[in-house]
């Protein structure tokens, strides 16, 4: 279906810890969670001009996929599935989008859903 909802926010990281910035659920939209099956597009932009940002989808169980996003660059996801193991045979729904940067790092997140 067509995109109905979009959400954009800019986050300033307070430290260099791994931070959960978006959560996903199968059916619970409470507390700002996004419905897994409704998410069509996620863009994470590293607004910092010098430092890379680690970005990943995590299922809070056994799978996570992280990548480094260069300064002043973006990464795009077209869904919420992730596989952390070799072979990619059991893709799982992510429960969170997480980032790790430096203190004061600014991150923009844009999500489009139906």
C-alpha positions as CSV (number, residue, x, y, z in Angstrom):
1,X,0.0,0.0,0.0
2,X,0.8,3.7,-0.2
3,X,2.8,5.4,2.5
4,X,0.4,6.9,5.1
5,X,2.6,7.9,8.0
6,X,6.1,9.4,8.2
7,X,8.1,10.1,11.3
8,X,11.3,12.1,11.5
9,X,13.4,12.9,14.5
10,X,16.9,14.2,15.3
11,X,18.6,12.7,18.3
12,X,21.7,14.0,20.1
13,X,23.6,11.1,21.7
14,X,24.7,11.8,25.3
15,X,27.6,9.3,25.4
16,X,29.3,6.5,23.4
17,X,27.0,3.7,24.6
18,X,24.9,1.6,22.2
19,X,21.4,3.3,22.2
20,X,18.0,2.0,21.2
21,X,16.4,4.9,19.2
22,X,13.4,3.1,17.6
23,X,11.4,0.1,18.7
24,X,9.3,-2.3,16.6
25,X,6.4,-4.6,17.5
26,X,4.0,-7.0,15.8
27,X,1.0,-5.2,17.1
28,X,1.8,-2.8,20.0
29,X,1.9,0.8,18.9
30,X,2.1,2.0,22.5
31,X,5.1,4.0,23.6
32,X,6.1,5.0,20.1
33,X,6.6,1.5,18.7
34,X,6.3,1.0,15.0
35,X,4.4,-2.0,13.6
36,X,6.9,-4.4,11.9
37,X,4.7,-5.2,8.9
38,X,3.8,-1.6,8.3
39,X,7.4,-0.2,8.0
40,X,8.4,0.4,4.4
41,X,11.5,2.7,4.7
42,X,14.0,3.6,7.3
43,X,16.7,6.2,6.7
44,X,19.4,6.9,9.3
45,X,21.6,9.9,8.6
46,X,24.8,10.6,10.4
47,X,24.8,14.4,10.9
48,X,28.3,14.5,12.3
49,X,30.9,15.9,10.0
50,X,33.9,13.9,11.2
51,X,32.9,10.7,13.1
52,X,31.4,7.5,11.8
53,X,28.2,6.1,13.4
54,X,27.4,2.4,14.0
55,X,23.8,1.6,13.0
56,X,22.0,-1.7,13.2
57,X,18.8,-3.7,13.5
58,X,18.7,-6.0,16.5
59,X,16.2,-8.7,17.4
60,X,17.2,-8.6,21.1
61,X,17.7,-12.4,21.0
62,X,20.4,-13.9,18.8
63,X,20.6,-11.7,15.7
64,X,21.8,-8.2,14.9
65,X,23.3,-6.6,11.9
66,X,25.4,-3.5,12.3
67,X,27.3,-1.3,9.9
68,X,29.4,1.8,10.0
69,X,27.9,4.9,8.5
70,X,30.5,7.5,7.5
71,X,30.3,11.1,8.6
72,X,27.6,13.1,6.7
73,X,26.2,9.9,5.1
74,X,23.0,7.8,5.4
75,X,21.9,4.2,5.4
76,X,18.5,3.0,4.2
77,X,16.5,-0.1,5.2
78,X,13.4,-1.3,3.3
79,X,12.1,-3.5,6.1
80,X,12.8,-4.7,9.7
81,X,14.3,-8.1,9.2
82,X,17.8,-9.0,10.4
83,X,20.2,-12.0,10.4
84,X,23.3,-12.0,12.4
85,X,24.6,-15.5,11.6
86,X,26.5,-16.7,8.6
87,X,24.3,-17.8,5.7
88,X,21.2,-15.7,6.3
89,X,18.9,-18.6,6.4
90,X,16.7,-17.5,9.3
91,X,15.8,-13.9,9.0
92,X,14.1,-12.5,12.1
93,X,12.0,-9.5,12.8
94,X,14.1,-6.8,14.5
95,X,12.7,-5.3,17.7
96,X,14.9,-2.2,17.7
97,X,17.1,0.1,15.7
98,X,20.2,1.0,17.6
99,X,23.1,3.4,17.1
100,X,26.5,4.0,18.7
101,X,28.5,7.1,18.2
102,X,30.4,9.7,20.3
103,X,29.0,12.0,22.9
104,X,27.2,14.9,21.2
105,X,26.7,12.9,17.9
106,X,23.6,14.0,16.0
107,X,21.5,11.4,14.2
108,X,18.5,11.9,12.0
109,X,15.9,9.1,11.7
110,X,13.1,9.0,9.1
111,X,10.6,6.2,9.0
112,X,7.8,5.8,6.4
113,X,5.0,3.3,7.0
114,X,1.5,2.3,5.8
